[in-house]
Amino acid sequence: MDNVTPIEKQQLLQELPSIDRLLRLPVTIDLMAEYGRSLTLEFLRNTLNDTRQAVLNGTRHEIPANAMLVQITRERLAEILLPTLRPVINATGVIVHTNLGRAPLSQATRQAMKTAVQNYATLEYDLAAGQRGSRSIHAEALLTRLLQTKAATVVNNNAAAVLLMLSTLCQGQEVIISRGQLVEIGGGFRVPDVMAQSGAKLVEVGTTNRTHLRDYAAAINDNTAAILVAHHSNFKIVGFTTEPTLAELAKLAQQHSILLLYDQGSGAVLDTSPYGIEHEPTVQEGLEAGCDVVTFSGDKLLGGPQAGILCGRADLIARIKKHPLARAVRADKMCLSGLAATLTHYLMDRALEEIPVWQMIARPFTDIAATANTWAARLQSQGIQATAINGFSTVGGGSLPGSSIATRLVAITHHNVDELAAQLRQQQIPIIGRIQDGRFLLDPRTVLPHQEETLLHTLNRHCV
Ligand SMILES: *Cc1c(COP(=O)(O)O)cnc(C)c1O
């Protein structure tokens, strides 16, 4: 209700302090020391303007005290400077969660990345020769040793790896792919779009659920450069399905002197089947089957930093490295140093102990159950309705579709579970969980050990 007269409004506005007056206050001097002069000035002006507007609109009937005006300014400054990229607690049970940044990194990987950026580094410098060297050497020897292949190279991410591979090896020629693999993979990676961008012509064969070797064979002609196999990793066609094996396709490709290219995706280099989940096809299996080039991500099941890795035949990798696009999608020193450190864990048989993604996959049910039971008991003692129940974690990140690992969850009952979830997302360290059957679920498998106390503390404050 606007029941303030124009004259009253004018009187109110006269009480509004000048910017100079505010600037002389000790609290403003503190604010400037903290946020700098230009931002502080800009935001003090905004506060004064907004207050003036509110008086004129009739929504404000008194002028706040000067200290209050500065306090409002301080809160607004803090709000705009709060980083938008912040740590969260992943209690979803999705191990490689693309929206939450995929793989958390091992201690040694983090240290290597920090060292690389704190100092000048031998990124493109040959110490023995005292002259310019190549950045491509850093992770490559470790990759070829681990994958038992001839050559490898690293780019910014796997989408770039696939684009670079097709641009180099298939531009202006045909590439055969099964209809069942023309999929959108996590993060908006669409195989047909990437193929179009590379200048390769897509030739689709088979149907969504069945593609035979003879379908591929019938599509091969003089202008065929390659068969591309994209691991359709984030969905699963169940039931009546057929797809030739990589070995069968490799033989067919060889008979026709065309290439077999394999977008493996997840970067699994260890067998997942001992941990109660399905076997995810590994990079080594692709190479052993006879694929000419295999591509995969660094930050999914490999458990390292964001990267795209291409490996396989030396002559093809050499051509790929020379393509002009390679420069545009090159990896940086943080990526290369971190990737090398992660690869070292595999080479020294320490992956399960050191790489967080693999620690989570391999963590025994009994261990998770003990944690879930302890959390539930602690929350109960604070008056929170929490119980431990059996459930499932998932690998995520477009790997192992339809495959889940038995876990033990903490289920919280709350009168308004959506509001609880929203509140937990608003915390300084937000907690991301799942809602199922009206309960808020937390999976200890994906909660990092150093975040446990923060998690329980925050729950204590908000769940009662
Ligand atoms: C994840 C994935 C991609 C995209 O990789 P990014 O590293 O996210 O660029 C491409 N292909 C497959 C099969 C994938 O699983």
The ligand as a MOL file (V3000), in Angstrom:
LIG
                    3D

  0  0  0     0  0            999 V3000
M  V30 BEGIN CTAB
M  V30 COUNTS 15 15 0 0 0
M  V30 BEGIN ATOM
M  V30 1 C 32.2460 -39.7520 -22.1680 0
M  V30 2 C 32.3410 -40.1680 -23.5660 0
M  V30 3 C 32.6710 -39.2580 -24.5760 0
M  V30 4 C 32.9520 -37.8100 -24.2550 0
M  V30 5 O 34.1490 -37.7060 -23.5400 0
M  V30 6 P 34.5700 -36.3270 -22.7880 0
M  V30 7 O 35.8350 -36.6640 -22.0730 0
M  V30 8 O 33.4440 -35.9740 -21.8960 0
M  V30 9 O 34.7860 -35.3090 -23.8530 0
M  V30 10 C 32.7440 -39.7070 -25.8620 0
M  V30 11 N 32.5040 -41.0070 -26.1800 0
M  V30 12 C 32.1890 -41.9290 -25.2440 0
M  V30 13 C 31.9280 -43.3410 -25.6410 0
M  V30 14 C 32.0960 -41.5440 -23.9050 0
M  V30 15 O 31.7700 -42.4540 -22.9680 0
M  V30 END ATOM
M  V30 BEGIN BOND
M  V30 1 1 1 2
M  V30 2 1 2 3
M  V30 3 2 2 14
M  V30 4 1 3 4
M  V30 5 2 3 10
M  V30 6 1 4 5
M  V30 7 1 5 6
M  V30 8 2 6 7
M  V30 9 1 6 8
M  V30 10 1 6 9
M  V30 11 1 10 11
M  V30 12 2 11 12
M  V30 13 1 12 13
M  V30 14 1 12 14
M  V30 15 1 14 15
M  V30 END BOND
M  V30 END CTAB
M  END
